[in-house]
Amino acid sequence: MLKRSMTLVEKALKLYETKLYHATLEPYLDGIKKSGLGNSPTKNYPDSKDDVVYLASDPEEAISYAEVAETPEEYKIIVFEIDVNDLDSSKLSADRNVIGGKTTFEYKGVIPFTALKEIR
């Protein structure tokens, strides 16, 4: 029997344990509480894909993306921690916007608010 090799995402998740992070801006918090993360047409970058939530393996990396979003600077940054066991792994893939990146991911779908732990 052939042994299946691990995908990039599986390797990264094994390396970075079971937590991923998403940073967003405070004005979006009410909508996230109501509809989940990724259920909004609002995009902070022109190259953001529809129906994709961008996740990072490190909270500081997630924050760095929120800091350079095309939004007013006075918005407070909120950081969510997500346990990968609460995600459908078939919807998780490497971030197509980062060439050669191994620490950012795309989640194609909505992450319910109940799966989010606000850490900042």
matplotlib code that plots the C-alpha trace (Angstrom):
import matplotlib.pyplot as plt

x = [0.0, 1.3, 1.7, 0.0, 2.3, 1.2, -0.1, 1.5, -1.5, -1.2, 2.5, 2.0, -0.8, 1.3, 4.2, 2.1, 0.0, -3.8, -4.4, -4.8, -5.5, -7.5, -7.3, -10.2, -11.3, -13.8, -16.5, -16.9, -17.3, -21.2, -21.6, -19.2, -21.1, -24.4, -23.2, -19.8, -16.4, -16.4, -20.0, -19.5, -18.9, -16.4, -12.8, -9.9, -7.6, -8.3, -6.7, -8.8, -10.8, -14.6, -15.8, -12.4, -11.2, -7.5, -5.8, -2.3, -0.3, 0.8, -1.3, 1.3, 1.3, -2.5, -2.3, 0.3, -2.3, -5.0, -2.6, -2.1, -5.7, -7.2, -9.3, -9.1, -6.1, -8.2, -10.0, -9.2, -7.8, -9.5, -7.7, -9.5, -7.9, -9.4, -8.9, -8.3, -10.4, -13.4, -12.7, -13.6, -10.0, -11.2, -11.9, -8.4, -5.6, -2.4, -2.8, -2.7, -1.7, 1.6, 4.1, 6.1, 4.3, 3.8, 2.2, -0.9, -4.0, -7.3, -10.5, -13.3, -16.4, -17.9, -16.4, -19.1, -18.7, -18.9, -15.5, -13.8, -11.9, -11.2, -7.6, -7.1]
y = [0.0, 3.5, 5.9, 9.2, 12.2, 15.1, 18.2, 21.6, 22.5, 19.3, 19.8, 23.4, 22.5, 19.8, 22.2, 25.0, 22.8, 23.3, 27.1, 29.6, 33.3, 35.9, 39.7, 41.9, 45.4, 46.4, 47.8, 44.2, 42.6, 42.8, 41.3, 38.4, 37.8, 37.5, 35.7, 34.2, 35.0, 35.1, 35.8, 39.4, 40.9, 43.4, 42.9, 44.9, 44.1, 44.2, 40.7, 39.0, 36.1, 35.9, 33.4, 33.0, 33.7, 34.3, 32.7, 32.9, 30.5, 33.4, 36.1, 38.8, 37.9, 38.1, 41.6, 42.7, 42.1, 44.0, 46.9, 47.5, 47.0, 49.7, 51.1, 54.1, 53.8, 54.5, 51.2, 48.8, 45.5, 42.3, 39.0, 35.6, 32.3, 29.3, 25.7, 23.8, 20.9, 23.2, 23.7, 21.5, 20.6, 20.0, 23.8, 24.8, 25.4, 27.4, 31.1, 31.7, 35.3, 34.5, 32.8, 30.2, 31.0, 28.3, 30.3, 31.8, 29.9, 30.2, 28.8, 28.5, 28.9, 30.6, 30.1, 30.3, 32.8, 30.0, 28.7, 32.0, 32.9, 36.7, 37.1, 40.8]
z = [0.0, -0.9, 2.0, 1.2, 1.7, 3.8, 2.1, 2.8, 5.0, 7.0, 7.6, 8.6, 11.0, 12.6, 12.9, 14.3, 16.6, 16.4, 16.6, 13.8, 14.0, 12.3, 12.9, 12.0, 12.8, 15.6, 13.3, 11.8, 15.2, 15.4, 12.0, 12.9, 16.1, 14.1, 10.9, 11.6, 10.2, 6.4, 5.8, 4.7, 1.3, 2.8, 1.7, 3.0, 0.1, -3.7, -4.1, -1.4, -2.7, -2.3, 0.3, 1.9, 5.4, 5.7, 8.7, 10.1, 12.3, 14.5, 16.1, 15.4, 11.7, 11.6, 13.3, 10.6, 7.9, 9.7, 10.3, 6.6, 5.6, 3.5, 6.4, 8.8, 11.1, 14.3, 14.2, 17.0, 15.9, 17.2, 17.1, 17.1, 17.9, 16.2, 17.1, 13.8, 15.2, 14.9, 11.1, 8.2, 7.0, 3.5, 3.3, 4.4, 2.0, 1.6, 1.0, -2.8, -2.3, -0.6, -2.9, -1.0, 2.2, 4.8, 7.7, 6.1, 5.0, 3.3, 4.7, 2.1, 4.1, 7.2, 10.6, 13.2, 16.0, 18.5, 17.1, 17.7, 20.9, 21.1, 22.4, 21.8]

ax = plt.figure().add_subplot(projection="3d")
ax.plot(x, y, z, "-o")
ax.set_aspect("equal")
plt.show()
